[in-house]
Amino acid sequence: MAQAGQHRSQILADQDSEREVTWRERALNAEDALKAAHAEILTQRTRIGELLGEVRYLQAEWADEAIQRDLIPSGYDPQMSVARAILVLRRRPGTAARGERHG
């Protein structure tokens, strides 16, 4: 009888050890999954930030186009505007356009 009791105690102890190992493995797997989830969240947050930056850039660009469309008179010629700007720069003292020197 005493041997049967010891044998039963040993079986229960072995089962407890197996359960403990199983739970330990599950805990380690959960920790690994949590680390992977945190890394994925960080990656997605970074990408979302990049995309939001692109959206802001595009919104600003569209706003600039709308301003130009609303404020620039019809018949506006960008090449003439550049030519006028170069003439103004050439006339200013202390400025030189394309390496020209004013004396």
Sine and cosine of phi, psi and omega as CSV:
sin_phi,cos_phi,sin_psi,cos_psi,sin_omega,cos_omega
0.00,0.00,-0.69,0.73,-0.02,-1.00
-0.88,0.47,-0.63,0.77,0.02,-1.00
-0.91,0.41,-0.62,0.78,0.01,-1.00
-0.90,0.44,-0.64,0.77,0.02,-1.00
-0.91,0.41,-0.66,0.75,0.03,-1.00
-0.91,0.40,-0.65,0.76,0.01,-1.00
-0.89,0.46,-0.70,0.72,0.02,-1.00
-0.90,0.44,-0.66,0.75,0.03,-1.00
-0.89,0.47,-0.65,0.76,0.02,-1.00
-0.91,0.42,-0.67,0.74,0.02,-1.00
-0.88,0.47,-0.70,0.71,0.02,-1.00
-0.90,0.43,-0.63,0.78,0.02,-1.00
-0.91,0.42,-0.66,0.75,0.03,-1.00
-0.89,0.45,-0.66,0.75,0.02,-1.00
-0.90,0.44,-0.66,0.75,0.04,-1.00
-0.88,0.47,-0.67,0.74,0.02,-1.00
-0.88,0.47,-0.68,0.73,0.01,-1.00
-0.89,0.45,-0.67,0.74,0.03,-1.00
-0.89,0.45,-0.66,0.75,0.00,-1.00
-0.89,0.45,-0.67,0.74,0.03,-1.00
-0.89,0.45,-0.68,0.74,0.01,-1.00
-0.88,0.47,-0.71,0.70,0.01,-1.00
-0.91,0.41,-0.62,0.78,0.03,-1.00
-0.89,0.46,-0.68,0.73,0.04,-1.00
-0.89,0.45,-0.67,0.74,0.04,-1.00
-0.88,0.47,-0.66,0.75,0.01,-1.00
-0.90,0.43,-0.68,0.74,0.03,-1.00
-0.91,0.42,-0.65,0.76,0.05,-1.00
-0.89,0.45,-0.65,0.76,0.01,-1.00
-0.91,0.42,-0.65,0.76,0.04,-1.00
-0.89,0.46,-0.69,0.73,0.03,-1.00
-0.89,0.45,-0.67,0.75,0.02,-1.00
-0.91,0.42,-0.62,0.78,0.02,-1.00
-0.91,0.42,-0.67,0.74,0.05,-1.00
-0.89,0.47,-0.68,0.73,0.02,-1.00
-0.90,0.44,-0.64,0.77,0.01,-1.00
-0.91,0.43,-0.67,0.74,0.03,-1.00
-0.89,0.46,-0.66,0.75,0.03,-1.00
-0.90,0.44,-0.67,0.74,0.01,-1.00
-0.91,0.41,-0.64,0.76,0.04,-1.00
-0.89,0.46,-0.69,0.72,0.03,-1.00
-0.88,0.48,-0.69,0.72,0.03,-1.00
-0.87,0.48,-0.70,0.71,-0.02,-1.00
-0.93,0.37,-0.62,0.79,0.05,-1.00
-0.89,0.45,-0.65,0.76,0.03,-1.00
-0.88,0.47,-0.72,0.69,-0.01,-1.00
-0.90,0.43,-0.65,0.76,0.03,-1.00
-0.88,0.47,-0.66,0.75,0.04,-1.00
-0.88,0.48,-0.67,0.74,0.03,-1.00
-0.89,0.46,-0.69,0.72,-0.02,-1.00
-0.92,0.40,-0.64,0.77,0.05,-1.00
-0.89,0.45,-0.61,0.79,0.07,-1.00
-0.88,0.47,-0.66,0.75,0.04,-1.00
-0.90,0.43,-0.64,0.77,0.02,-1.00
-0.89,0.45,-0.71,0.71,0.02,-1.00
-0.87,0.48,-0.66,0.75,0.02,-1.00
-0.88,0.48,-0.72,0.70,-0.01,-1.00
-0.91,0.41,-0.62,0.79,0.03,-1.00
-0.90,0.45,-0.67,0.74,0.02,-1.00
-0.91,0.42,-0.65,0.76,0.01,-1.00
-0.89,0.46,-0.69,0.72,0.02,-1.00
-0.90,0.43,-0.62,0.79,0.02,-1.00
-0.89,0.45,-0.67,0.74,0.03,-1.00
-0.88,0.47,-0.66,0.75,0.02,-1.00
-0.89,0.45,-0.65,0.76,0.00,-1.00
-0.91,0.41,-0.64,0.77,0.02,-1.00
-0.90,0.44,-0.72,0.70,0.01,-1.00
-0.89,0.46,-0.66,0.75,-0.02,-1.00
-0.90,0.43,-0.62,0.79,-0.07,-1.00
-0.99,0.12,-0.50,0.87,-0.13,-0.99
-0.98,-0.20,-0.37,0.93,-0.05,-1.00
-1.00,0.09,0.78,-0.62,-0.05,-1.00
-0.91,0.41,0.44,-0.90,0.04,-1.00
-0.92,0.39,0.51,-0.86,-0.05,-1.00
0.99,0.11,0.15,0.99,0.01,-1.00
-0.92,0.39,0.74,-0.67,0.02,-1.00
-0.89,-0.45,0.94,-0.33,-0.05,-1.00
-0.86,0.50,-0.57,0.82,-0.01,-1.00
-0.91,0.40,-0.63,0.78,0.05,-1.00
-0.92,0.40,-0.60,0.80,0.01,-1.00
-0.90,0.44,-0.67,0.75,0.04,-1.00
-0.90,0.43,-0.68,0.73,0.01,-1.00
-0.87,0.49,-0.68,0.73,0.04,-1.00
-0.89,0.46,-0.66,0.75,0.00,-1.00
-0.89,0.45,-0.64,0.77,0.03,-1.00
-0.90,0.43,-0.68,0.74,0.03,-1.00
-0.87,0.49,-0.67,0.74,0.01,-1.00
-0.89,0.45,-0.68,0.73,0.00,-1.00
-0.90,0.43,-0.63,0.78,0.00,-1.00
-0.91,0.41,-0.50,0.86,-0.04,-1.00
-0.99,0.14,-0.32,0.95,-0.04,-1.00
-0.97,0.24,0.69,-0.72,0.07,-1.00
-0.93,0.37,0.64,-0.77,0.06,-1.00
1.00,0.10,0.03,1.00,0.05,-1.00
-0.89,-0.46,0.51,-0.86,0.03,-1.00
-0.73,-0.69,0.71,-0.70,0.05,-1.00
-0.99,-0.14,0.82,-0.57,0.06,-1.00
0.83,0.57,0.74,0.67,0.13,-0.99
0.98,0.18,0.01,1.00,0.02,-1.00
-0.96,0.27,0.58,-0.82,0.00,-1.00
-0.93,-0.38,0.62,-0.78,0.04,-1.00
-0.96,-0.30,0.66,-0.75,-0.08,-1.00
-0.91,-0.40,0.00,0.00,0.00,0.00
